[in-house]
Amino acid sequence: MASNMEVFCEILIAVLLPPLGVCLKRGCCTLEFLICLVLTILGYIPGIIYAIYVIVFQNREGETQDYSAPLNSA
């Protein structure tokens, strides 16, 4: 689980340079990075919103539960 300070720094980077924040979180040659780059070129605010969405809400490692698993998996 990421610490609060780590998430704060990632969000700060995402506000200053949205594609860099996504690149550090997800990688440079990913679809998320390319979407963020295009959104930032078209308008700075949409790039920031998408970068924060990717950093905070997408694929939190280890924090999601598999709700599709059966209750009695014995």
C-alpha positions as CSV (number, residue, x, y, z in Angstrom):
1,M,0.0,0.0,0.0
2,A,1.3,3.4,-1.0
3,S,1.9,5.9,1.8
4,N,0.0,9.1,1.9
5,M,3.2,11.1,1.2
6,E,3.9,9.0,-1.9
7,V,0.4,9.5,-3.2
8,F,0.7,13.3,-2.5
9,C,4.0,13.5,-4.4
10,E,2.5,11.6,-7.4
11,I,-0.5,14.0,-7.5
12,L,1.8,17.0,-7.2
13,I,3.8,15.8,-10.2
14,A,0.5,15.0,-12.1
15,V,-0.6,18.6,-11.5
16,L,2.7,20.1,-12.7
17,L,3.3,17.8,-15.6
18,P,0.4,15.3,-16.2
19,P,2.2,13.0,-18.6
20,L,5.2,12.6,-16.3
21,G,3.0,11.6,-13.4
22,V,1.3,8.9,-15.5
23,C,4.7,7.8,-17.0
24,L,6.1,7.3,-13.5
25,K,3.1,5.4,-12.3
26,R,2.2,3.2,-15.4
27,G,5.1,3.4,-17.8
28,C,6.0,5.5,-20.9
29,C,4.7,3.2,-23.7
30,T,1.3,2.6,-22.3
31,L,-2.2,3.6,-23.5
32,E,-2.7,5.6,-20.4
33,F,0.4,7.7,-21.1
34,L,-0.6,8.3,-24.7
35,I,-4.1,9.4,-23.7
36,C,-2.7,11.7,-21.0
37,L,-0.2,13.2,-23.5
38,V,-3.0,13.9,-26.1
39,L,-5.3,15.4,-23.5
40,T,-2.5,17.6,-22.2
41,I,-1.7,18.8,-25.7
42,L,-5.4,19.5,-26.4
43,G,-5.9,21.2,-23.0
44,Y,-3.9,21.3,-19.8
45,I,-6.9,20.8,-17.4
46,P,-8.2,17.6,-19.0
47,G,-4.7,16.2,-18.9
48,I,-4.5,16.9,-15.1
49,I,-7.9,15.3,-14.5
50,Y,-7.0,12.2,-16.4
51,A,-3.6,11.9,-14.7
52,I,-5.1,12.2,-11.2
53,Y,-7.7,9.6,-12.2
54,V,-5.0,7.2,-13.4
55,I,-2.8,7.7,-10.3
56,V,-5.5,7.5,-7.7
57,F,-8.2,5.3,-9.0
58,Q,-6.9,2.8,-11.6
59,N,-5.5,-0.6,-10.5
60,R,-4.5,0.0,-6.9
61,E,-2.2,-3.0,-6.4
62,G,-3.1,-5.1,-3.4
63,E,-6.0,-2.9,-2.4
64,T,-8.8,-4.4,-4.5
65,Q,-10.8,-7.4,-3.5
66,D,-12.0,-10.0,-6.0
67,Y,-15.7,-9.7,-5.6
68,S,-16.4,-12.2,-8.3
69,A,-14.8,-15.1,-6.3
70,P,-17.3,-17.5,-4.7
71,L,-18.0,-17.1,-1.0
72,N,-17.3,-20.8,-0.3
73,S,-14.2,-21.6,-2.3
74,A,-13.3,-24.7,-0.3
